Amino acid sequence: MKIRRLLKKEEKKEERKADVGVKQPSELEIFCGEDKEVYEAFSSALLLNPQLFKKFSIEEVLKEANQKEMDRDFFGAGLCYLFAGQLSLFNGDVEGVKKFFSRCQELTGRNYLILMVVERAVKKAQEYYKILEAKAK
């Protein structure tokens, strides 16, 4: 009896392994194509829902970041700078992307690959957001 249970468990494990198979690329992976560096950078930097950007301004986000820094909430401030960097990416502002992601990196200790490919990432993000905007219409 125990052997049958063990064999069934082994069969199920084999089925699960077979199901894993080949991973299908995401839309973002397809969009980035061969530029794996930009794809990796986008995985932690690109906000996929541009509707959020229309609700906030960089000025508001930076004001909140400054307040959080004064309150010594460095993690919260880092998140605000992350969002400011994402807004800059959406707006096509290369200098803003560099400035805000760098500040976020300083405050949180997390490395952002986007800082190594800023110009390419901003250009690709602009293409991506144009496609999303066209789909929304």
MDAnalysis code that builds the backbone (N, CA, C; Angstrom):
import MDAnalysis as mda
import numpy as np

u = mda.Universe.empty(411, n_residues=137, atom_resindex=np.repeat(np.arange(137), 3), trajectory=True)
u.add_TopologyAttr("name", ["N", "CA", "C"] * 137)
u.add_TopologyAttr("resid", np.arange(1, 138))
u.add_TopologyAttr("resname", ["MET", "LYS", "ILE", "ARG", "ARG", "LEU", "LEU", "LYS", "LYS", "GLU", "GLU", "LYS", "LYS", "GLU", "GLU", "ARG", "LYS", "ALA", "ASP", "VAL", "GLY", "VAL", "LYS", "GLN", "PRO", "SER", "GLU", "LEU", "GLU", "ILE", "PHE", "CYS", "GLY", "GLU", "ASP", "LYS", "GLU", "VAL", "TYR", "GLU", "ALA", "PHE", "SER", "SER", "ALA", "LEU", "LEU", "LEU", "ASN", "PRO", "GLN", "LEU", "PHE", "LYS", "LYS", "PHE", "SER", "ILE", "GLU", "GLU", "VAL", "LEU", "LYS", "GLU", "ALA", "ASN", "GLN", "LYS", "GLU", "MET", "ASP", "ARG", "ASP", "PHE", "PHE", "GLY", "ALA", "GLY", "LEU", "CYS", "TYR", "LEU", "PHE", "ALA", "GLY", "GLN", "LEU", "SER", "LEU", "PHE", "ASN", "GLY", "ASP", "VAL", "GLU", "GLY", "VAL", "LYS", "LYS", "PHE", "PHE", "SER", "ARG", "CYS", "GLN", "GLU", "LEU", "THR", "GLY", "ARG", "ASN", "TYR", "LEU", "ILE", "LEU", "MET", "VAL", "VAL", "GLU", "ARG", "ALA", "VAL", "LYS", "LYS", "ALA", "GLN", "GLU", "TYR", "TYR", "LYS", "ILE", "LEU", "GLU", "ALA", "LYS", "ALA", "LYS"])
u.atoms.positions = np.array([
    [0.826, -1.191, 0.000],
    [0.000, 0.000, 0.000],
    [0.870, 1.254, 0.000],
    [1.872, 1.275, 0.869],
    [2.757, 2.431, 0.933],
    [3.525, 2.609, -0.370],
    [3.883, 1.513, -0.981],
    [4.640, 1.570, -2.227],
    [3.796, 2.227, -3.315],
    [2.520, 1.881, -3.386],
    [1.634, 2.477, -4.394],
    [1.554, 3.996, -4.208],
    [1.411, 4.413, -2.962],
    [1.355, 5.849, -2.684],
    [2.645, 6.534, -3.111],
    [3.753, 5.907, -2.782],
    [5.041, 6.477, -3.177],
    [5.168, 6.545, -4.692],
    [4.750, 5.496, -5.381],
    [4.823, 5.486, -6.837],
    [3.926, 6.565, -7.440],
    [2.736, 6.726, -6.867],
    [1.824, 7.765, -7.370],
    [2.426, 9.151, -7.158],
    [3.065, 9.345, -5.997],
    [3.717, 10.634, -5.740],
    [4.816, 10.885, -6.746],
    [5.599, 9.854, -7.054],
    [6.681, 9.996, -8.026],
    [6.117, 10.311, -9.412],
    [5.023, 9.652, -9.778],
    [4.392, 9.920, -11.072],
    [3.926, 11.369, -11.148],
    [3.332, 11.855, -10.073],
    [2.856, 13.240, -10.047],
    [4.019, 14.211, -10.171],
    [5.140, 13.911, -9.501],
    [6.318, 14.771, -9.595],
    [6.812, 14.827, -11.030],
    [6.836, 13.664, -11.691],
    [7.277, 13.615, -13.082],
    [6.344, 14.434, -13.974],
    [5.031, 14.341, -13.725],
    [4.065, 15.117, -14.504],
    [4.288, 16.611, -14.308],
    [4.537, 17.020, -13.062],
    [4.782, 18.436, -12.788],
    [6.030, 18.922, -13.499],
    [7.074, 18.108, -13.496],
    [8.312, 18.473, -14.185],
    [8.067, 18.645, -15.671],
    [7.262, 17.746, -16.243],
    [6.950, 17.831, -17.670],
    [6.125, 19.069, -17.972],
    [5.243, 19.456, -17.052],
    [4.409, 20.637, -17.260],
    [5.210, 21.923, -17.251],
    [6.291, 21.964, -16.479],
    [7.091, 23.177, -16.376],
    [7.619, 23.556, -17.748],
    [8.244, 22.663, -18.443],
    [8.678, 22.830, -19.820],
    [9.286, 24.176, -20.148],
    [8.902, 24.691, -21.316],
    [9.449, 25.934, -21.835],
    [8.585, 27.105, -21.397],
    [9.229, 28.119, -20.852],
    [8.521, 29.319, -20.401],
    [8.239, 30.222, -21.601],
    [7.016, 30.688, -21.691],
    [6.639, 31.606, -22.752],
    [7.089, 33.019, -22.374],
    [7.657, 33.770, -23.314],
    [8.097, 35.136, -22.983],
    [6.904, 36.061, -22.741],
    [7.097, 37.014, -21.841],
    [6.057, 37.999, -21.554],
    [6.012, 39.027, -22.688],
    [4.971, 39.852, -22.674],
    [4.871, 40.916, -23.684],
    [6.065, 41.856, -23.593],
    [6.492, 42.142, -22.357],
    [7.624, 43.034, -22.171],
    [8.910, 42.412, -22.705],
    [9.100, 41.115, -22.494],
    [10.277, 40.429, -23.034],
    [10.272, 40.483, -24.565],
    [9.108, 40.250, -25.145],
    [8.984, 40.312, -26.600],
    [9.275, 41.723, -27.084],
    [8.725, 42.712, -26.395],
    [8.926, 44.103, -26.777],
    [10.413, 44.486, -26.731],
    [11.112, 44.071, -25.691],
    [12.531, 44.418, -25.537],
    [13.416, 43.618, -26.486],
    [12.917, 42.504, -26.961],
    [13.659, 41.706, -27.930],
    [15.006, 41.248, -27.410],
    [16.026, 41.516, -28.180],
    [17.382, 41.064, -27.853],
    [18.061, 41.907, -26.783],
    [17.497, 43.035, -26.438],
    [18.129, 43.923, -25.457],
    [17.789, 43.456, -24.043],
    [18.500, 42.453, -23.591],
    [18.242, 41.848, -22.277],
    [18.565, 42.811, -21.134],
    [19.541, 43.689, -21.340],
    [19.890, 44.656, -20.289],
    [18.721, 45.588, -19.994],
    [18.085, 46.088, -21.032],
    [16.943, 46.986, -20.846],
    [15.786, 46.223, -20.210],
    [15.567, 44.989, -20.640],
    [14.504, 44.192, -20.029],
    [14.759, 44.016, -18.530],
    [15.976, 43.673, -18.159],
    [16.319, 43.502, -16.742],
    [16.140, 44.818, -15.983],
    [16.537, 45.924, -16.599],
    [16.377, 47.231, -15.968],
    [14.894, 47.548, -15.768],
    [14.083, 47.234, -16.759],
    [12.647, 47.495, -16.671],
    [11.978, 46.655, -15.589],
    [12.512, 45.489, -15.312],
    [11.856, 44.605, -14.345],
    [11.730, 45.248, -12.967],
    [12.599, 46.212, -12.651],
    [12.487, 46.885, -11.348],
    [12.203, 48.381, -11.475],
    [12.059, 48.872, -12.701],
    [11.925, 50.315, -12.864],
    [10.695, 50.768, -13.648],
    [10.201, 49.947, -14.530],
    [9.118, 50.370, -15.411],
    [7.773, 50.126, -14.740],
    [6.971, 51.158, -14.675],
    [5.613, 51.007, -14.167],
    [4.726, 50.690, -15.367],
    [4.072, 49.552, -15.318],
    [3.347, 49.064, -16.484],
    [1.990, 49.721, -16.689],
    [1.471, 50.407, -15.672],
    [0.175, 51.062, -15.787],
    [0.361, 52.577, -15.820],
    [0.451, 53.166, -16.992],
    [0.690, 54.611, -17.085],
    [-0.465, 55.472, -16.578],
    [-1.623, 54.868, -16.312],
    [-2.747, 55.634, -15.773],
    [-2.399, 56.244, -14.422],
    [-1.537, 55.585, -13.657],
    [-1.121, 56.111, -12.356],
    [-0.366, 57.430, -12.492],
    [0.356, 57.588, -13.579],
    [1.157, 58.790, -13.768],
    [0.295, 60.034, -13.929],
    [-0.890, 59.865, -14.417],
    [-1.771, 61.004, -14.651],
    [-2.356, 61.549, -13.348],
    [-2.238, 60.765, -12.272],
    [-2.790, 61.171, -10.980],
    [-1.779, 61.915, -10.116],
    [-0.506, 61.883, -10.487],
    [0.543, 62.465, -9.657],
    [1.462, 63.356, -10.483],
    [2.057, 64.333, -9.823],
    [3.083, 65.146, -10.471],
    [4.405, 64.879, -9.759],
    [5.490, 65.102, -10.454],
    [6.809, 64.910, -9.849],
    [6.970, 65.838, -8.653],
    [6.431, 67.044, -8.759],
    [6.546, 68.006, -7.662],
    [5.913, 67.453, -6.387],
    [4.720, 66.858, -6.511],
    [4.048, 66.274, -5.345],
    [4.872, 65.139, -4.737],
    [5.392, 64.299, -5.596],
    [6.153, 63.135, -5.146],
    [7.445, 63.579, -4.463],
    [8.112, 64.586, -5.043],
    [9.356, 65.072, -4.440],
    [9.099, 65.785, -3.118],
    [7.980, 66.471, -3.029],
    [7.616, 67.120, -1.762],
    [7.440, 66.061, -0.675],
    [6.768, 64.979, -1.022],
    [6.582, 63.896, -0.057],
    [7.914, 63.233, 0.284],
    [8.767, 63.057, -0.711],
    [10.098, 62.466, -0.466],
    [10.896, 63.317, 0.507],
    [10.873, 64.632, 0.297],
    [11.598, 65.540, 1.197],
    [11.053, 65.466, 2.618],
    [9.724, 65.419, 2.742],
    [9.117, 65.316, 4.067],
    [9.526, 64.016, 4.758],
    [9.525, 62.924, 4.014],
    [9.899, 61.634, 4.588],
    [11.371, 61.634, 5.010],
    [12.213, 62.292, 4.235],
    [13.626, 62.373, 4.632],
    [13.773, 63.184, 5.918],
    [13.022, 64.292, 6.019],
    [13.079, 65.102, 7.244],
    [12.580, 64.306, 8.450],
    [11.611, 63.399, 8.211],
    [11.082, 62.546, 9.275],
    [11.964, 61.314, 9.506],
    [13.065, 61.240, 8.773],
    [14.017, 60.131, 8.860],
    [13.405, 58.792, 8.431],
    [12.402, 58.857, 7.574],
    [11.803, 57.666, 6.976],
    [12.489, 57.468, 5.626],
    [13.696, 56.917, 5.671],
    [14.507, 56.829, 4.461],
    [13.977, 55.804, 3.466],
    [13.383, 54.746, 3.974],
    [12.801, 53.771, 3.061],
    [11.614, 54.381, 2.312],
    [10.739, 55.072, 3.045],
    [9.603, 55.743, 2.411],
    [10.049, 56.791, 1.407],
    [11.089, 57.534, 1.778],
    [11.641, 58.535, 0.853],
    [12.195, 57.852, -0.389],
    [12.855, 56.716, -0.186],
    [13.394, 55.962, -1.327],
    [12.296, 55.526, -2.277],
    [11.171, 55.094, -1.723],
    [10.044, 54.708, -2.573],
    [9.497, 55.899, -3.354],
    [9.487, 57.057, -2.712],
    [9.042, 58.264, -3.418],
    [9.996, 58.585, -4.574],
    [11.301, 58.466, -4.330],
    [12.271, 58.718, -5.404],
    [12.152, 57.682, -6.512],
    [11.836, 56.449, -6.145],
    [11.598, 55.414, -7.148],
    [10.440, 55.833, -8.045],
    [9.360, 56.287, -7.431],
    [8.194, 56.704, -8.205],
    [8.522, 57.932, -9.058],
    [9.307, 58.859, -8.512],
    [9.723, 60.031, -9.298],
    [10.565, 59.586, -10.495],
    [11.403, 58.590, -10.290],
    [12.192, 58.052, -11.401],
    [11.306, 57.408, -12.446],
    [10.285, 56.693, -12.003],
    [9.341, 56.076, -12.934],
    [8.564, 57.135, -13.707],
    [8.182, 58.208, -13.015],
    [7.514, 59.325, -13.699],
    [8.438, 59.941, -14.745],
    [9.705, 60.093, -14.398],
    [10.680, 60.645, -15.342],
    [10.853, 59.728, -16.538],
    [10.847, 58.438, -16.289],
    [10.944, 57.464, -17.376],
    [9.745, 57.607, -18.303],
    [8.573, 57.745, -17.727],
    [7.351, 57.935, -18.502],
    [7.420, 59.225, -19.325],
    [7.983, 60.285, -18.730],
    [8.064, 61.584, -19.402],
    [9.244, 61.689, -20.367],
    [10.105, 60.690, -20.388],
    [11.259, 60.729, -21.295],
    [12.374, 61.627, -20.805],
    [12.456, 61.862, -19.520],
    [13.439, 62.763, -18.915],
    [14.657, 61.968, -18.434],
    [15.691, 61.914, -19.263],
    [16.890, 61.137, -18.968],
    [17.550, 61.613, -17.676],
    [17.689, 62.922, -17.520],
    [18.348, 63.456, -16.317],
    [17.547, 63.148, -15.057],
    [16.235, 63.230, -15.148],
    [15.387, 62.897, -14.005],
    [15.521, 61.435, -13.621],
    [15.567, 60.560, -14.618],
    [15.741, 59.130, -14.350],
    [17.049, 58.908, -13.593],
    [18.124, 59.520, -14.081],
    [19.426, 59.366, -13.414],
    [19.376, 59.889, -11.981],
    [18.844, 61.081, -11.826],
    [18.830, 61.740, -10.525],
    [17.985, 60.973, -9.499],
    [16.774, 60.618, -9.876],
    [15.849, 60.026, -8.909],
    [16.153, 58.563, -8.604],
    [16.551, 57.799, -9.613],
    [16.918, 56.412, -9.335],
    [18.224, 56.352, -8.528],
    [19.123, 57.286, -8.769],
    [20.357, 57.339, -7.968],
    [20.049, 57.633, -6.510],
    [19.159, 58.591, -6.288],
    [18.797, 58.937, -4.910],
    [18.074, 57.768, -4.233],
    [17.206, 57.103, -4.959],
    [16.518, 55.931, -4.425],
    [17.533, 54.857, -4.047],
    [18.492, 54.651, -4.905],
    [19.536, 53.656, -4.658],
    [20.323, 53.994, -3.390],
    [20.642, 55.275, -3.211],
    [21.369, 55.713, -2.012],
    [20.571, 55.441, -0.745],
    [19.291, 55.726, -0.797],
    [18.449, 55.602, 0.397],
    [18.071, 54.167, 0.740],
    [17.877, 53.339, -0.274],
    [17.397, 51.983, -0.025],
    [18.502, 50.933, -0.068],
    [19.622, 51.260, -0.685],
    [20.697, 50.286, -0.818],
    [20.463, 49.271, -1.924],
    [19.409, 49.458, -2.676],
    [19.094, 48.542, -3.780],
    [19.708, 49.076, -5.066],
    [20.354, 48.209, -5.836],
    [20.949, 48.624, -7.104],
    [19.898, 48.606, -8.207],
    [19.896, 49.655, -8.999],
    [18.972, 49.758, -10.121],
    [19.750, 49.691, -11.420],
    [19.522, 48.625, -12.167],
    [20.226, 48.409, -13.426],
    [19.930, 49.492, -14.451],
    [18.809, 50.157, -14.289],
    [18.438, 51.196, -15.250],
    [19.503, 52.290, -15.316],
    [20.229, 52.482, -14.228],
    [21.273, 53.520, -14.209],
    [22.429, 53.188, -15.142],
    [22.545, 51.931, -15.551],
    [23.615, 51.531, -16.465],
    [23.187, 51.652, -17.930],
    [21.892, 51.756, -18.177],
    [21.388, 51.810, -19.562],
    [20.332, 52.906, -19.714],
    [20.541, 54.034, -19.074],
    [19.499, 55.069, -18.985],
    [18.984, 55.511, -20.346],
    [19.869, 55.901, -21.236],
    [19.422, 56.452, -22.521],
    [18.616, 55.431, -23.313],
    [19.137, 54.199, -23.396],
    [18.420, 53.150, -24.136],
    [17.084, 52.847, -23.468],
    [17.072, 52.805, -22.147],
    [15.838, 52.487, -21.413],
    [14.780, 53.565, -21.612],
    [15.183, 54.821, -21.560],
    [14.217, 55.915, -21.750],
    [13.637, 55.856, -23.154],
    [14.482, 55.624, -24.132],
    [14.007, 55.536, -25.522],
    [13.022, 54.372, -25.676],
    [13.370, 53.235, -25.125],
    [12.512, 52.049, -25.236],
    [11.215, 52.242, -24.445],
    [11.291, 52.885, -23.289],
    [10.094, 53.143, -22.490],
    [9.126, 54.043, -23.242],
    [9.652, 55.042, -23.936],
    [8.792, 55.931, -24.708],
    [8.049, 55.158, -25.792],
    [8.738, 54.246, -26.451],
    [8.087, 53.401, -27.455],
    [6.994, 52.548, -26.804],
    [7.320, 51.983, -25.661],
    [6.387, 51.106, -24.943],
    [5.129, 51.867, -24.546],
    [5.298, 53.058, -23.994],
    [4.134, 53.824, -23.554],
    [3.291, 54.302, -24.743],
    [3.916, 54.566, -25.880],
    [3.141, 54.938, -27.071],
    [2.264, 53.770, -27.524],
    [2.816, 52.576, -27.448],
    [2.040, 51.387, -27.823],
    [0.868, 51.194, -26.863],
    [1.125, 51.339, -25.556],
    [0.038, 51.201, -24.574],
    [-1.037, 52.250, -24.800],
    [-0.620, 53.459, -25.104],
    [-1.581, 54.531, -25.337],
    [-2.432, 54.232, -26.560],
    [-1.807, 53.723, -27.618],
    [-2.552, 53.374, -28.836],
    [-3.541, 52.249, -28.557],
    [-3.147, 51.278, -27.747],
    [-4.046, 50.171, -27.412],
    [-5.241, 50.659, -26.601],
    [-5.025, 51.668, -25.764],
    [-6.089, 52.193, -24.895],
    [-7.159, 52.927, -25.688],
    [-6.813, 53.423, -26.845],
    [-7.776, 54.189, -27.648],
    [-8.706, 53.334, -28.411],
])
